[in-house]
Amino acid sequence: MHAMNRPARSERPPSIAAAVALLLLLAAGCGGKPGGAGEAPGGFAVPVRAVTATRQPIEETIALVATLLPNERIQVKSEADGTVAQVNFDEGQPVTNGQLLVKLDTRKLDAAVAEAEANFQLAETNRQRAESMLQNHTISQQEFDQATATFQARRALLDLMRQQQREAAIVAPFSGIAGARQVSPGQVVSRDVVLTTLVDIDPVKVEFRVPERFLGELRVGQSIAFRVPAYPGEEFRGEVYFIDPQVDLDTRTVLVKARQPNTDGRLRPGMFGNLDLILQVKGDAVVVPERALVAEGDATFVFTVDADKKAQRVAVTVGTRQPSQVEIVAGLQGGETVIVEGLQKVQPGVPVMATEASETAGVEPPAAQLQ
């Protein structure tokens, strides 16, 4: 009876020695020699994505705000009072230099010119007669001088009347685009009445202000690049032609103007633009994506992949920054493989498995390829 109540031998708890042996076997099965500091768990390489640091031209620029202005702009007015007889332009359409825009009624002026011509011809005849009589000593010098003065006065009056006759025809002083029409045939106008506007928009002027600290880097002929909200994603380029000789005392900025070709007329005066003033072009700069940078305090680093496929931390000095990319002025020579993704898992000396990105250092990859 007592023998049947004893536990079976297989149900006895394992001894301490057996438990220790089991732990040792498990440790051996998990993995060989222990990983060193900085290595990936289990000795596996960390997957990362990398690009090649390239040498390429890079532009050093400053971001500014610009306003587009017409090349020329005037309000077209009459130089004489009169009645509009003819309107010879279409609103918003091109006109050429010298084209007739508005014609005033000249019937009264024509009559006045005819009268002035008749008086001038009479005065010229009297002067010629007086000159002949003076030679024959039949009139005095004073009488001849009087005839000459009358002739000159009649000639001046005729010139004035002819000029007023020409002013009745208002012509375009330059080629451009006609604005809105402000008058109609039959309307009486004076010298102060605006008939229309005339603008020349090819080229357009790009006006902006530059902080005075950049004054030493400004020069005529400098390139600009700007964008306007009306054409997203499109960039326009112009050239500086004017730098104000004085600094504005209130804003401490310098007024600068550039010209931008506008043959298609898409750019319109009054547009707002985001402008990049190109201070200099570096022809052979080392460039990496900005996301490759690791900042620690005041220092900046990048991680490169060495010949043993291990990550190495390299201290760098950053130069010109541009959207999505930066210039490295010290620390890299160009041609190094630079890690751009997976940096949070990388330590110096860690084995890495680098996947070559399809883009180069200076080109941002599509977002879909970075997932």
Secondary structure in CASP SS format (residue, H / E / C, confidence):
PFRMAT SS
TARGET T0000
AUTHOR 0000-0000-0000
METHOD secondary structure of the structure
MODEL  1
M C 1.00
H C 1.00
A H 1.00
M H 1.00
N H 1.00
R C 1.00
P C 1.00
A C 1.00
R H 1.00
S H 1.00
E H 1.00
R C 1.00
P C 1.00
P C 1.00
S C 1.00
I H 1.00
A H 1.00
A H 1.00
A H 1.00
V H 1.00
A H 1.00
L H 1.00
L H 1.00
L H 1.00
L H 1.00
L H 1.00
A H 1.00
A H 1.00
G H 1.00
C C 1.00
G C 1.00
G C 1.00
K C 1.00
P C 1.00
G C 1.00
G C 1.00
A C 1.00
G C 1.00
E C 1.00
A C 1.00
P H 1.00
G H 1.00
G H 1.00
F C 1.00
A C 1.00
V E 1.00
P E 1.00
V E 1.00
R E 1.00
A E 1.00
V E 1.00
T E 1.00
A C 1.00
T E 1.00
R E 1.00
Q E 1.00
P E 1.00
I E 1.00
E E 1.00
E E 1.00
T E 1.00
I E 1.00
A E 1.00
L E 1.00
V E 1.00
A E 1.00
T E 1.00
L E 1.00
L E 1.00
P E 1.00
N E 1.00
E E 1.00
R E 1.00
I E 1.00
Q E 1.00
V E 1.00
K E 1.00
S C 1.00
E C 1.00
A C 1.00
D C 1.00
G E 1.00
T E 1.00
V E 1.00
A E 1.00
Q E 1.00
V E 1.00
N C 1.00
F C 1.00
D C 1.00
E C 1.00
G C 1.00
Q C 1.00
P E 1.00
V E 1.00
T C 1.00
N C 1.00
G C 1.00
Q C 1.00
L E 1.00
L E 1.00
V E 1.00
K E 1.00
L E 1.00
D C 1.00
T C 1.00
R H 1.00
K H 1.00
L H 1.00
D H 1.00
A H 1.00
A H 1.00
V H 1.00
A H 1.00
E H 1.00
A H 1.00
E H 1.00
A H 1.00
N H 1.00
F H 1.00
Q H 1.00
L H 1.00
A H 1.00
E H 1.00
T H 1.00
N H 1.00
R H 1.00
Q H 1.00
R H 1.00
A H 1.00
E H 1.00
S H 1.00
M H 1.00
L H 1.00
Q H 1.00
N C 1.00
H C 1.00
T C 1.00
I C 1.00
S C 1.00
Q H 1.00
Q H 1.00
E H 1.00
F H 1.00
D H 1.00
Q H 1.00
A H 1.00
T H 1.00
A H 1.00
T H 1.00
F H 1.00
Q H 1.00
A H 1.00
R H 1.00
R H 1.00
A H 1.00
L H 1.00
L H 1.00
D H 1.00
L H 1.00
M H 1.00
R H 1.00
Q H 1.00
Q H 1.00
Q H 1.00
R H 1.00
E H 1.00
A C 1.00
A E 1.00
I E 1.00
V E 1.00
A C 1.00
P C 1.00
F C 1.00
S C 1.00
G E 1.00
I E 1.00
A E 1.00
G C 1.00
A C 1.00
R C 1.00
Q C 1.00
V C 1.00
S C 1.00
P C 1.00
G C 1.00
Q C 1.00
V E 1.00
V E 1.00
S C 1.00
R C 1.00
D C 1.00
V C 1.00
V E 1.00
L E 1.00
T E 1.00
T E 1.00
L E 1.00
V E 1.00
D E 1.00
I E 1.00
D E 1.00
P E 1.00
V E 1.00
K E 1.00
V E 1.00
E E 1.00
F E 1.00
R E 1.00
V E 1.00
P E 1.00
E H 1.00
R H 1.00
F H 1.00
L H 1.00
G H 1.00
E H 1.00
L C 1.00
R C 1.00
V C 1.00
G C 1.00
Q C 1.00
S E 1.00
I E 1.00
A E 1.00
F E 1.00
R E 1.00
V C 1.00
P C 1.00
A C 1.00
Y C 1.00
P C 1.00
G C 1.00
E C 1.00
E C 1.00
F E 1.00
R E 1.00
G E 1.00
E E 1.00
V E 1.00
Y E 1.00
F E 1.00
I E 1.00
D C 1.00
P C 1.00
Q C 1.00
V C 1.00
D C 1.00
L C 1.00
D C 1.00
T C 1.00
R C 1.00
T E 1.00
V E 1.00
L E 1.00
V E 1.00
K E 1.00
A E 1.00
R E 1.00
Q E 1.00
P C 1.00
N C 1.00
T C 1.00
D C 1.00
G C 1.00
R C 1.00
L C 1.00
R C 1.00
P C 1.00
G C 1.00
M C 1.00
F E 1.00
G E 1.00
N E 1.00
L E 1.00
D E 1.00
L E 1.00
I E 1.00
L E 1.00
Q E 1.00
V E 1.00
K E 1.00
G E 1.00
D E 1.00
A E 1.00
V E 1.00
V E 1.00
V E 1.00
P E 1.00
E H 1.00
R H 1.00
A H 1.00
L C 1.00
V E 1.00
A E 1.00
E E 1.00
G C 1.00
D C 1.00
A E 1.00
T E 1.00
F E 1.00
V E 1.00
F E 1.00
T E 1.00
V E 1.00
D C 1.00
A C 1.00
D C 1.00
K C 1.00
K E 1.00
A E 1.00
Q E 1.00
R E 1.00
V E 1.00
A E 1.00
V C 1.00
T E 1.00
V E 1.00
G E 1.00
T E 1.00
R E 1.00
Q E 1.00
P C 1.00
S C 1.00
Q E 1.00
V E 1.00
E E 1.00
I E 1.00
V E 1.00
A E 1.00
G C 1.00
L C 1.00
Q C 1.00
G C 1.00
G C 1.00
E C 1.00
T E 1.00
V E 1.00
I E 1.00
V E 1.00
E E 1.00
G C 1.00
L H 1.00
Q H 1.00
K H 1.00
V C 1.00
Q C 1.00
P C 1.00
G C 1.00
V C 1.00
P E 1.00
V E 1.00
M E 1.00
A E 1.00
T E 1.00
E E 1.00
A C 1.00
S C 1.00
E C 1.00
T C 1.00
A C 1.00
G C 1.00
V C 1.00
E C 1.00
P C 1.00
P C 1.00
A H 1.00
A H 1.00
Q H 1.00
L H 1.00
Q C 1.00
END
